[in-house]
Every structure is written in structure tokens, then in C-alpha cells.
Amino acid sequence: MAQIVSGNLKVGVTKACFYDPAINRTYADMATHYGTAVVPARPHKPKDKAKVEAAVLLVERWILARLRNQ
């Protein structure tokens, strides 16, 4: 089963907890429908989403560089 590692977004995680986070029921139902499991990243642990954070930083820099030259 594939896993989705998400941040502790308010829409998806109703209670952020290090050991037992509470997932929004609709969000969990959607994940089940698509055959995945939602695994929220641990609070205050950016290592859980390092690749995503690096990609966001890269895209942000690229966009800002393009806007700077306008």
C-alpha cells in the first residue's frame, strides 16, 4: 500500500500528535478509496518531508528569479 506523507495541515489532521495523530475522516476515506494510507509528518521534524521541502524551495527560487527580471 502506498503512503502519503503530509504535513500537519488543518484540513487533513484534526489533532497533531507525535504518537497518535487524528486524521480527518473524509481525508482518510479519500486515501482508502485510492488505496493509500495517510501518514502525517511528525510535528517539528522537517526531515520527514525533506525532498518535498527542497523541491518547494527550488521552485520558489526559480519563480522569484523570473519575477525579479520583469
C-alpha positions in Angstrom: 0.0 0.0 0.0 1.3 3.4 -0.9 1.7 6.1 1.7 1.1 9.8 1.6 3.4 11.7 4.0 1.7 15.0 4.5 2.3 17.9 6.8 0.0 18.5 9.7 -2.4 20.6 7.6 -5.5 21.6 9.5 -7.8 20.2 6.8 -6.3 16.7 6.9 -5.1 16.3 10.5 -7.6 17.3 13.2 -5.2 16.7 16.1 -1.5 16.8 15.6 0.2 14.3 18.0 3.7 12.7 17.9 2.4 9.2 18.6 -1.3 9.1 17.5 -2.4 11.9 15.2 -6.2 12.2 14.5 -6.8 12.1 10.7 -9.9 13.9 9.3 -12.4 11.2 8.4 -13.1 12.5 4.9 -9.3 12.7 4.2 -8.9 9.1 5.4 -11.8 7.9 3.3 -10.3 9.5 0.2 -7.0 7.8 0.9 -8.7 4.5 1.3 -10.6 5.0 -1.9 -7.3 5.4 -3.8 -5.6 2.6 -2.0 -3.2 4.7 0.0 -2.5 5.5 3.7 -2.1 8.9 5.1 0.9 9.2 7.4 1.3 12.8 8.8 4.8 14.1 9.3 5.8 14.3 12.9 5.4 17.8 14.4 8.6 19.9 14.3 10.5 17.2 12.2 11.3 18.7 8.8 13.4 15.5 8.0 10.2 13.6 7.3 9.5 15.8 4.2 13.0 16.8 3.2 12.6 16.1 -0.5 9.3 18.0 -0.8 10.7 20.9 1.1 13.8 21.0 -1.1 11.6 20.9 -4.2 9.4 23.7 -3.0 12.4 25.8 -2.2 13.8 25.2 -5.7 10.5 26.2 -7.4 10.2 29.2 -5.2 13.7 30.4 -6.1 13.0 29.8 -9.8 9.7 31.8 -9.7 11.2 34.7 -7.7 14.2 34.9 -10.1 11.9 35.1 -13.1 9.7 37.8 -11.4 12.8 39.8 -10.4 13.7 40.3 -14.0 10.4 41.7 -15.1 
